[in-house]
Amino acid sequence: MAIKKPTMSNLRASQKTKFTPAFVAGVLFFLCSLSVVVWCGVKVADYVQDQQNAPIQQVQVYGQFAHIEAKQLHQRVTEEFVGNFFNVQVADIQQFVQQQPWVSQVAVRKQWPGKLLIVVTEHSPVAIWNTNFLLNKRGEVFKAPLEELSQPLPKLNGPDGVEQDALKMFSQLQALLALHQFQAETLTVNERLAWEVKLSNGISLKLGREDTLKRVQRFIDLYPVISKQKPEAIEQVDLRYDTGLAVRYAQPVITEKSKA
């Protein structure tokens, strides 16, 4: 019996895919899935593009303030840094706020989707330094309007670099003087690191460079005696001696009597 070999046309016909319902359904599902993926990709791209243009919607300033006006600082930051969330640079905002009066430290953080958080630490002034500047509790010099001070502060004077030493010395002197009802008002240190303190009653104490507290104690011990020596007010007490002191009294005021 003869066996017929399959012809080329018959072989091609047998290899053709049969379009069964299951095959058609699979193709349709694939096309639908591909369409959904493309649609989602377009939407995500549009959303990202919109967010790239999203502006800062809210600025919040936190801190405990005695001199800083939070509303004014908020307004200045808002006016200076109007822009979208991604383009606003935290470092620029931090530098801007740090330059404002009374600001000691500042931390800035962006919070999604459109919020800017600013945490400010205010300087706490404890003394006036060289007439035009202020010292905080750490002995750091800063610039701020003196007319905004809520209370009078002691005045410290000296060359650059001795701010912390001056603040420490003033604290020690004031603690000793206050025990005997004296009040230090001004402290000055010169280039040779010699100290002079002026009291609230107008007396100036020249203390020199060494044994400062001992010399103040000597003044306290001898004040009842020197204050009774003359009726004139004491202007200056020089304590730069191993023992003893030198006192300068105010010149008496001479008034002319009116002629009859």
C-alpha positions as CSV (number, residue, x, y, z in Angstrom):
1,M,0.0,0.0,0.0
2,A,1.4,3.4,-1.0
3,I,1.9,6.0,1.7
4,K,1.2,9.6,0.6
5,K,3.7,12.1,1.7
6,P,2.2,15.4,3.0
7,T,2.5,18.1,0.6
8,M,3.9,21.6,1.5
9,S,0.4,23.1,1.3
10,N,-1.1,20.6,3.6
11,L,1.8,21.1,6.1
12,R,1.2,24.8,6.2
13,A,-2.5,24.4,6.6
14,S,-2.0,22.1,9.6
15,Q,0.4,24.6,11.3
16,K,-2.1,27.5,11.1
17,T,-3.3,28.7,14.5
18,K,-6.9,27.9,15.1
19,F,-8.9,31.0,16.3
20,T,-10.7,29.3,19.1
21,P,-12.9,31.3,21.6
22,A,-10.3,30.8,24.3
23,F,-7.5,32.2,22.0
24,V,-9.6,35.2,21.0
25,A,-10.4,35.9,24.7
26,G,-6.8,35.8,25.6
27,V,-5.8,38.2,22.9
28,L,-8.5,40.6,24.0
29,F,-7.5,40.4,27.6
30,F,-3.9,41.1,26.7
31,L,-4.8,44.1,24.6
32,C,-7.1,45.5,27.4
33,S,-4.4,45.0,30.0
34,L,-1.9,46.8,27.8
35,S,-4.3,49.6,27.3
36,V,-4.8,49.9,31.1
37,V,-1.1,50.0,31.7
38,V,-0.6,52.7,29.1
39,W,-3.5,54.7,30.5
40,C,-2.1,54.4,34.0
41,G,1.3,55.5,32.8
42,V,-0.1,58.6,31.2
43,K,-2.0,59.5,34.3
44,V,1.0,59.0,36.6
45,A,3.1,61.2,34.3
46,D,0.4,63.9,34.3
47,Y,0.2,63.6,38.2
48,V,4.0,63.9,38.6
49,Q,4.1,66.9,36.2
50,D,1.3,68.6,38.2
51,Q,3.2,67.9,41.5
52,Q,6.4,69.4,40.0
53,N,4.5,72.7,39.7
54,A,2.8,72.4,43.1
55,P,3.3,75.5,45.2
56,I,4.2,75.8,48.9
57,Q,0.7,76.1,50.4
58,Q,1.4,76.5,54.0
59,V,4.3,77.9,56.1
60,Q,4.4,77.2,59.8
61,V,6.8,78.9,62.2
62,Y,7.4,77.3,65.7
63,G,9.3,78.6,68.7
64,Q,9.0,80.5,72.0
65,F,9.5,84.1,71.2
66,A,10.0,87.2,73.4
67,H,11.4,89.5,70.7
68,I,10.6,87.8,67.3
69,E,7.3,88.6,65.7
70,A,6.2,85.2,64.4
71,K,3.6,86.7,62.0
72,Q,6.1,89.1,60.5
73,L,8.7,86.3,60.1
74,H,6.1,84.1,58.4
75,Q,5.2,86.9,56.0
76,R,8.8,87.6,55.1
77,V,9.5,83.9,54.3
78,T,6.3,83.7,52.3
79,E,7.1,86.7,50.2
80,E,10.8,85.8,49.7
81,F,10.3,82.1,48.8
82,V,7.2,81.9,46.6
83,G,7.7,78.8,44.4
84,N,6.8,75.2,44.0
85,F,7.5,72.5,46.5
86,F,10.4,70.9,44.7
87,N,12.3,74.0,43.6
88,V,12.3,75.7,47.1
89,Q,15.7,75.0,48.7
90,V,15.8,74.3,52.4
91,A,19.3,75.7,52.8
92,D,18.3,79.0,51.3
93,I,15.4,79.4,53.6
94,Q,17.5,78.5,56.6
95,Q,20.2,81.0,55.7
96,F,17.5,83.7,55.2
97,V,15.9,83.1,58.6
98,Q,19.2,82.8,60.3
99,Q,20.0,86.4,59.2
100,Q,16.9,87.9,60.9
101,P,17.3,89.8,64.2
102,W,17.1,87.7,67.4
103,V,17.4,84.4,65.6
104,S,19.9,82.0,67.3
105,Q,19.3,78.7,65.5
106,V,16.8,77.6,62.9
107,A,15.7,74.2,61.4
108,V,13.7,74.1,58.1
109,R,11.9,71.0,56.7
110,K,9.6,70.5,53.8
111,Q,6.6,68.2,54.4
112,W,4.7,66.7,51.6
113,P,2.6,67.7,49.8
114,G,2.9,71.5,50.2
115,K,4.0,72.4,53.8
116,L,7.1,74.2,55.0
117,L,8.0,73.8,58.7
118,I,10.4,76.3,60.4
119,V,11.6,75.9,64.0
120,V,13.4,78.9,65.4
121,T,15.4,79.3,68.6
122,E,15.6,82.9,69.8
123,H,18.6,84.6,71.4
124,S,18.2,85.3,75.1
125,P,20.2,88.5,75.7
126,V,22.0,88.8,79.0
127,A,24.2,91.9,78.4
128,I,25.0,94.7,76.0
129,W,28.4,94.3,74.4
130,N,30.5,97.3,73.3
131,T,27.5,99.6,73.2
132,N,26.0,98.3,69.9
133,F,25.9,94.5,70.3
134,L,24.4,91.9,72.6
135,L,25.6,88.8,74.4
136,N,23.5,85.7,74.9
137,K,23.8,83.2,77.7
138,R,26.6,81.3,75.9
139,G,28.7,84.5,75.6
140,E,28.0,84.7,71.8
141,V,27.8,88.2,70.2
142,F,24.8,89.0,68.1
143,K,23.2,92.1,66.6
144,A,19.6,93.1,67.3
145,P,17.7,96.4,67.9
146,L,18.5,97.5,71.4
147,E,15.3,99.5,71.6
148,E,13.4,96.2,71.6
149,L,14.9,95.0,74.9
150,S,12.2,94.3,77.4
151,Q,14.4,95.3,80.4
152,P,17.7,97.0,81.1
153,L,20.8,94.9,80.8
154,P,24.4,95.3,82.2
155,K,26.9,96.8,79.9
156,L,30.1,94.9,79.1
157,N,33.1,96.3,77.1
158,G,36.3,94.8,75.8
159,P,38.3,93.7,72.8
160,D,37.1,90.9,70.5
161,G,37.6,87.4,71.8
162,V,37.1,88.0,75.5
163,E,33.3,88.0,75.4
164,Q,32.9,84.7,77.3
165,D,35.5,85.7,79.9
166,A,33.8,89.1,80.4
167,L,30.4,87.4,80.9
168,K,31.9,84.9,83.4
169,M,33.7,87.6,85.3
170,F,30.6,89.8,85.5
171,S,28.6,86.9,86.9
172,Q,31.1,86.2,89.6
173,L,31.4,89.9,90.6
174,Q,27.7,90.4,90.6
175,A,27.1,87.4,92.8
176,L,29.6,88.7,95.3
177,L,28.4,92.3,95.3
178,A,24.7,91.3,95.5
179,L,25.4,89.6,98.9
180,H,26.2,93.1,100.3
181,Q,23.5,95.1,98.5
182,F,25.7,96.4,95.7
183,Q,24.7,96.2,92.0
184,A,27.2,95.9,89.2
185,E,26.2,98.0,86.2
186,T,29.1,98.1,83.8
187,L,32.2,95.9,83.4
188,T,35.2,96.9,81.2
189,V,38.3,94.9,80.3
190,N,41.2,96.5,78.4
191,E,43.8,95.0,76.0
192,R,46.0,94.1,79.0
193,L,43.1,92.2,80.6
194,A,42.7,94.6,83.5
195,W,39.2,94.9,84.9
196,E,37.1,97.8,86.0
197,V,33.5,97.6,87.3
198,K,31.1,100.4,87.8
199,L,28.4,100.1,90.4
200,S,24.8,101.3,90.1
201,N,25.6,103.9,92.8
202,G,28.1,105.5,90.5
203,I,31.3,104.2,92.2
204,S,34.0,102.8,89.8
205,L,36.2,100.0,91.1
206,K,39.6,99.6,89.4
207,L,40.5,95.9,89.9
208,G,43.6,95.3,87.8
209,R,44.5,91.9,86.3
210,E,44.8,89.6,89.4
211,D,42.9,88.6,92.6
212,T,39.9,90.4,91.2
213,L,37.3,88.9,93.6
214,K,39.6,89.4,96.6
215,R,39.9,93.1,95.7
216,V,36.2,93.4,95.5
217,Q,35.8,91.8,98.9
218,R,38.4,94.3,100.2
219,F,36.2,97.2,98.9
220,I,33.2,95.7,100.6
221,D,34.9,95.4,103.9
222,L,36.3,98.9,103.8
223,Y,33.3,100.7,102.3
224,P,31.7,101.6,105.6
225,V,34.9,103.4,106.6
226,I,35.7,105.2,103.3
227,S,32.1,106.3,102.9
228,K,32.3,108.2,106.2
229,Q,35.6,110.0,105.5
230,K,34.2,112.8,103.5
231,P,30.7,114.0,102.8
232,E,31.3,114.1,99.0
233,A,30.3,111.1,97.0
234,I,32.9,108.5,96.1
235,E,33.8,108.5,92.4
236,Q,36.5,105.8,92.1
237,V,38.2,103.3,94.3
238,D,41.6,102.0,93.1
239,L,42.2,98.5,94.4
240,R,45.3,97.6,92.4
241,Y,47.4,97.3,95.5
242,D,48.6,94.3,97.5
243,T,47.0,96.0,100.6
244,G,44.9,99.1,101.0
245,L,43.2,101.2,98.3
246,A,43.1,104.7,96.9
247,V,39.8,106.7,96.9
248,R,38.8,109.6,94.7
249,Y,36.0,111.7,95.8
250,A,33.8,113.9,93.8
251,Q,34.5,117.6,93.9
252,P,32.0,119.5,96.0
253,V,29.5,121.6,94.0
254,I,30.0,125.4,94.7
255,T,26.9,127.4,94.3
256,E,26.9,131.2,94.2
257,K,24.7,132.9,96.6
258,S,22.3,135.4,95.1
259,K,23.0,139.0,96.1
260,A,20.4,140.8,98.1
